[in-house]
Amino acid sequence: MKHTPFAEISRVADVHPVLPRPPMTRVERLERWAEALERKPGRVLTSLEEIEWKPEAERRALRADNSALTVAFEDPVLRAEGLASDRLGDATAFFRLSDADAHFALCSCNYGQRMQAGVAAQRVRMVARSSLTRCEVTRPDHSALWIAGTGLGGIIVASALLNLLF
């Protein structure tokens, strides 16, 4: 194969540079996964067995043939973004899933041994939507007000208890 400099090629062809694309956000990754699941909504998938009862190391290595994570890993865009495998640990890191998110979307407790891809897609979308309130939306920090309110409440309760005791 002959190497031809860009300047020379651009004289004979309409060449446009490919601009690097910013990495997908968490929500975009989850939406892409849901779309991959929805391509075959009737596909029967294997759920992950009792995620919440596994020790952490075992949970990270957990996988099942033909699971919702397999569908994610089959997607070339998600792999190009960095999804390393269809193991739970790689998926939780890549999609930034909490233990509760992973349990809700993937565990046999919710589905039994099998689930339909369309149902799994709905659950993945629910995880994506719930993350909007805690990850991707800027909100004012009202924690100081909560702490002050709790402190005031504590003082009132302590005062009432002291009055009852003495």
C-alpha positions as CSV (number, residue, x, y, z in Angstrom):
1,M,0.0,0.0,0.0
2,K,1.3,3.4,-0.9
3,H,1.4,6.2,1.7
4,T,0.1,9.5,0.3
5,P,0.3,12.7,2.3
6,F,-2.9,14.4,3.2
7,A,-2.1,17.5,1.1
8,E,-1.7,15.4,-2.0
9,I,-4.9,13.4,-1.5
10,S,-6.9,16.6,-0.8
11,R,-6.1,17.9,-4.3
12,V,-7.9,14.9,-5.9
13,A,-10.5,14.1,-3.4
14,D,-12.9,15.8,-1.1
15,V,-11.3,15.0,2.3
16,H,-12.6,16.1,5.6
17,P,-10.8,15.6,8.9
18,V,-12.6,13.5,11.5
19,L,-12.9,15.5,14.7
20,P,-12.5,13.6,17.9
21,R,-15.9,13.0,19.6
22,P,-16.1,13.7,23.3
23,P,-16.7,10.6,25.4
24,M,-20.3,9.6,26.0
25,T,-21.9,10.7,29.3
26,R,-23.3,8.1,31.7
27,V,-26.8,8.7,30.5
28,E,-25.8,8.4,26.8
29,R,-24.1,5.1,27.6
30,L,-27.2,3.8,29.4
31,E,-29.4,5.0,26.6
32,R,-27.2,3.3,24.0
33,W,-27.4,0.1,26.1
34,A,-31.2,0.4,26.2
35,E,-31.4,0.9,22.4
36,A,-29.2,-2.2,21.9
37,L,-31.6,-4.2,24.1
38,E,-34.6,-2.8,22.2
39,R,-33.3,-3.9,18.8
40,K,-34.7,-7.4,19.7
41,P,-37.2,-6.8,22.5
42,G,-38.4,-10.4,22.6
43,R,-34.9,-11.8,22.9
44,V,-34.8,-14.0,26.0
45,L,-31.9,-13.1,28.2
46,T,-30.3,-14.8,31.3
47,S,-30.5,-12.7,34.5
48,L,-27.5,-12.6,36.9
49,E,-28.0,-14.9,39.9
50,E,-28.6,-13.2,43.2
51,I,-26.2,-10.3,42.9
52,E,-26.7,-9.0,46.4
53,W,-25.6,-12.1,48.1
54,K,-22.2,-12.5,46.4
55,P,-19.0,-11.3,48.0
56,E,-17.6,-8.2,46.2
57,A,-14.8,-10.0,44.3
58,E,-17.2,-12.7,43.1
59,R,-19.8,-10.0,42.1
60,R,-17.2,-8.1,40.0
61,A,-16.4,-11.3,38.1
62,L,-20.1,-12.3,37.7
63,R,-21.4,-12.9,34.2
64,A,-23.9,-15.1,32.4
65,D,-24.1,-16.2,28.8
66,N,-26.7,-14.2,26.8
67,S,-27.3,-11.7,29.6
68,A,-28.3,-8.0,29.2
69,L,-24.5,-7.3,29.8
70,T,-23.8,-9.6,26.8
71,V,-26.0,-7.4,24.6
72,A,-24.1,-4.3,25.8
73,F,-20.8,-5.9,25.1
74,E,-22.0,-6.9,21.6
75,D,-22.5,-3.2,20.8
76,P,-19.4,-1.9,18.9
77,V,-20.0,1.7,20.1
78,L,-20.0,0.7,23.7
79,R,-16.9,-1.4,23.3
80,A,-15.2,1.5,21.5
81,E,-16.1,3.8,24.4
82,G,-14.4,1.4,26.8
83,L,-16.7,-1.4,27.9
84,A,-14.2,-4.1,28.6
85,S,-16.4,-7.2,28.9
86,D,-19.8,-8.5,29.9
87,R,-18.7,-9.0,33.5
88,L,-20.7,-7.2,36.2
89,G,-17.6,-5.4,37.5
90,D,-16.6,-4.0,34.1
91,A,-20.2,-2.9,33.5
92,T,-20.7,-1.2,36.8
93,A,-17.5,0.7,36.3
94,F,-18.3,1.6,32.7
95,F,-22.0,2.6,33.2
96,R,-21.2,3.9,36.8
97,L,-23.9,1.7,38.2
98,S,-24.5,1.6,42.0
99,D,-25.1,-1.8,43.6
100,A,-28.7,-0.9,43.8
101,D,-28.8,0.1,40.1
102,A,-27.2,-3.2,39.0
103,H,-29.5,-5.2,41.2
104,F,-32.6,-3.4,39.9
105,A,-31.6,-3.8,36.2
106,L,-30.0,-7.3,36.2
107,C,-30.7,-9.5,39.2
108,S,-32.6,-12.8,39.1
109,C,-34.5,-11.5,42.2
110,N,-36.5,-9.2,39.9
111,Y,-36.8,-11.5,36.9
112,G,-36.2,-15.1,37.8
113,Q,-33.7,-17.0,35.6
114,R,-34.8,-15.3,32.3
115,M,-35.9,-11.9,31.2
116,Q,-37.0,-10.3,27.9
117,A,-34.6,-7.7,26.4
118,G,-37.5,-5.2,26.1
119,V,-38.1,-5.4,29.8
120,A,-34.4,-5.1,30.6
121,A,-34.3,-2.0,28.3
122,Q,-37.1,-0.4,30.3
123,R,-35.2,-1.0,33.5
124,V,-31.9,0.4,32.1
125,R,-33.8,3.5,31.0
126,M,-35.3,3.9,34.5
127,V,-31.7,3.8,35.9
128,A,-30.7,6.4,33.4
129,R,-33.6,8.7,34.2
130,S,-33.1,8.4,38.0
131,S,-29.5,9.4,37.5
132,L,-30.5,12.7,36.0
133,T,-31.5,14.0,39.4
134,R,-28.3,12.9,41.1
135,C,-25.5,13.0,38.5
136,E,-26.2,15.2,35.5
137,V,-28.3,18.1,36.7
138,T,-26.8,20.9,38.6
139,R,-28.8,21.8,41.7
140,P,-28.3,24.2,44.5
141,D,-26.7,22.7,47.6
142,H,-29.2,22.8,50.4
143,S,-27.3,20.6,52.8
144,A,-26.4,23.5,55.1
145,L,-30.1,24.2,55.5
146,W,-30.8,20.5,56.3
147,I,-28.0,20.4,58.8
148,A,-29.2,23.6,60.5
149,G,-32.7,22.3,60.6
150,T,-31.6,19.0,62.1
151,G,-29.5,20.8,64.6
152,L,-32.4,23.0,65.6
153,G,-34.6,20.0,65.8
154,G,-32.1,18.2,68.0
155,I,-31.9,21.2,70.4
156,I,-35.7,21.3,70.7
157,V,-36.0,17.6,71.3
158,A,-33.1,17.7,73.9
159,S,-34.8,20.6,75.6
160,A,-38.1,18.9,75.8
161,L,-36.5,15.7,77.2
162,L,-34.6,17.8,79.9
163,N,-37.9,19.4,80.9
164,L,-39.5,16.0,81.3
165,L,-36.6,14.6,83.3
166,F,-36.2,17.6,85.7
